[in-house]
Amino acid sequence: MSNKRVGILTGGGDCPGLNAVIRGVTKTAITRYGMEVIGFKDGFEGLIDNRFVILTYENVSGILTQGGTILGTSNKANPFQHHVLENGKIIVKDVSDESMALYKDLSLDALIAVGGDGTMTIAGMLAKKGANIVGVPKTIDKDLVETDTTFGFDTARAIATEAIDRLHSTAQSHHRVMVVEVMGRNAGWLALESGIAGGGDVILIPEIPFEIEEIVRVVRQRSRFGKRFSIVVASEGAVQKGGEQVVQKVVSDSPEKIRLGGIAQHIANQIENETKIECRVAILGHLQRGGTPTPMDRILATQFAVKAMDLVAKGNFNQMVAVHGNQIVSVPIEKVMGRQKLVPRDSDLIEAGLSVGTSFGIKMD
Ligand code: F6P
């Protein structure tokens, strides 16, 4: 044993592949580097409340294929904005000094933070206070900058694609328009890629505000050509031109307060009104985040975990592991903080969609 200790936490919304990272980090730390691993419970909450488990080879064995995270997670916990009940009132406190004190008391040599943009931003802020941080990018939204992709995305894309495939047959039987709503927050990657893979007739993403007239035009044109059904794939963040995103819920004690949802119903109502064709809505929701990861996500998560431990062992801190082409690399975490990767208007995927006759909800050349 090297007497070195590394902490790991999973923050933000869960996604398939988190357990593969926990397993990869723990096994690599123990077998390759002789280090001890402690896992904080429920993301940054564990680093605030002093809740953790020692991770051994035995307790990470068999978790590779499991969805979720054995450590638990939280998309509310933030040591820089901790919500506490005092004298019957919720107040927001900065407890980051206390979290840093715990980091030191536990004699941690490094902390591996597995999460999305929110987690990377908090981790980067802890790095500025002296913690040795390595970030691992996860999210089904694929909206982290400085990496080609994130683990979790491939699984969510496969689930959404299968759903679109299944909706095709029922839409066809009933001569209906099906509007399927997929997650992704402000980024359209999940809708775009599952929509192209599933052959959606219209794909609506937040980056391209849509016009209902264009969707109606596509549906009517398909009817004229004998296709008496249509599939509209709508990102939860899709927005009508001149309108606003549809908010499903405001979570006031979460750093990211807005939860999107409900745009599909809004679109379906308008299509039905205009065309008199029956419309139905399918909201995939958290199904996209559950269950076993695809082989690609298991492999990526394992490669990220090994790279993260290699960085820890080399003392190369305040980095986020990333994938560039076929290479697993690392980038300064500072470059990732507070940024989101959105779909560019000139994306090859949009071009490919246009070439095969997909509409993006507005007239495009
Ligand atoms: O960021 C992942 C994600 O699943 C988004 O796609 C979605 O908008 C959000 O999290 C949902 O959050 P919650 O789990 O709090 O409902």
Boltz pocket constraint, residues with backbone or C-beta under 6 A from the ligand:
constraints:
  - pocket:
      binder: B
      contacts: [[A, 13], [A, 14], [A, 75], [A, 116], [A, 139], [A, 140], [A, 141], [A, 183], [A, 184], [A, 185], [A, 236], [A, 258], [A, 259], [A, 260], [A, 289]]
      max_distance: 6.0
